[in-house]
């Protein structure tokens, strides 16, 4: 799996009973994979300050997003040890080319 910044991964069993898309920010000096959760939940768009901390992924940016989706920047950055992330690869699928930050509106 690619771990380049901007890579989107579909992680099976991200949490018990929940599969998630994650947006990979990169790997830090402590060999941790840093990522944000991606969600199609719109309820946070009406809650302050969360509405200012959701980055919409423009439709058509990635084929895996068939509906309006957001990178949820208001949750903490998930830090997963690189070795643990690699162990989880059997339950994760790289979605392909990274989403460039230039794909997002300013």
Secondary structure as the mmCIF struct_conf table of DSSP 4:
data_model
#
loop_
_struct_conf.conf_type_id
_struct_conf.id
_struct_conf.beg_label_comp_id
_struct_conf.beg_label_asym_id
_struct_conf.beg_label_seq_id
_struct_conf.end_label_comp_id
_struct_conf.end_label_asym_id
_struct_conf.end_label_seq_id
TURN_TY1_P TURN_TY1_P1 UNK A 5 UNK A 6
STRN STRN1 UNK A 8 UNK A 15
TURN_TY1_P TURN_TY1_P2 UNK A 16 UNK A 17
STRN STRN2 UNK A 18 UNK A 27
TURN_TY1_P TURN_TY1_P3 UNK A 29 UNK A 30
BEND BEND1 UNK A 31 UNK A 31
STRN STRN3 UNK A 32 UNK A 39
HELX_RH_3T_P HELX_RH_3T_P1 UNK A 43 UNK A 46
BEND BEND2 UNK A 47 UNK A 47
TURN_TY1_P TURN_TY1_P4 UNK A 48 UNK A 49
HELX_RH_3T_P HELX_RH_3T_P2 UNK A 50 UNK A 53
STRN STRN4 UNK A 54 UNK A 57
TURN_TY1_P TURN_TY1_P5 UNK A 59 UNK A 60
BEND BEND3 UNK A 61 UNK A 61
TURN_TY1_P TURN_TY1_P6 UNK A 63 UNK A 64
BEND BEND4 UNK A 67 UNK A 67
STRN STRN5 UNK A 69 UNK A 72
TURN_TY1_P TURN_TY1_P7 UNK A 73 UNK A 74
BEND BEND5 UNK A 75 UNK A 75
HELX_LH_PP_P HELX_LH_PP_P1 UNK A 76 UNK A 77
STRN STRN6 UNK A 78 UNK A 81
HELX_RH_AL_P HELX_RH_AL_P1 UNK A 82 UNK A 87
HELX_RH_3T_P HELX_RH_3T_P3 UNK A 88 UNK A 91
STRN STRN7 UNK A 92 UNK A 94
BEND BEND6 UNK A 96 UNK A 97
HELX_LH_PP_P HELX_LH_PP_P2 UNK A 98 UNK A 100
HELX_RH_3T_P HELX_RH_3T_P4 UNK A 101 UNK A 103
BEND BEND7 UNK A 104 UNK A 104
#
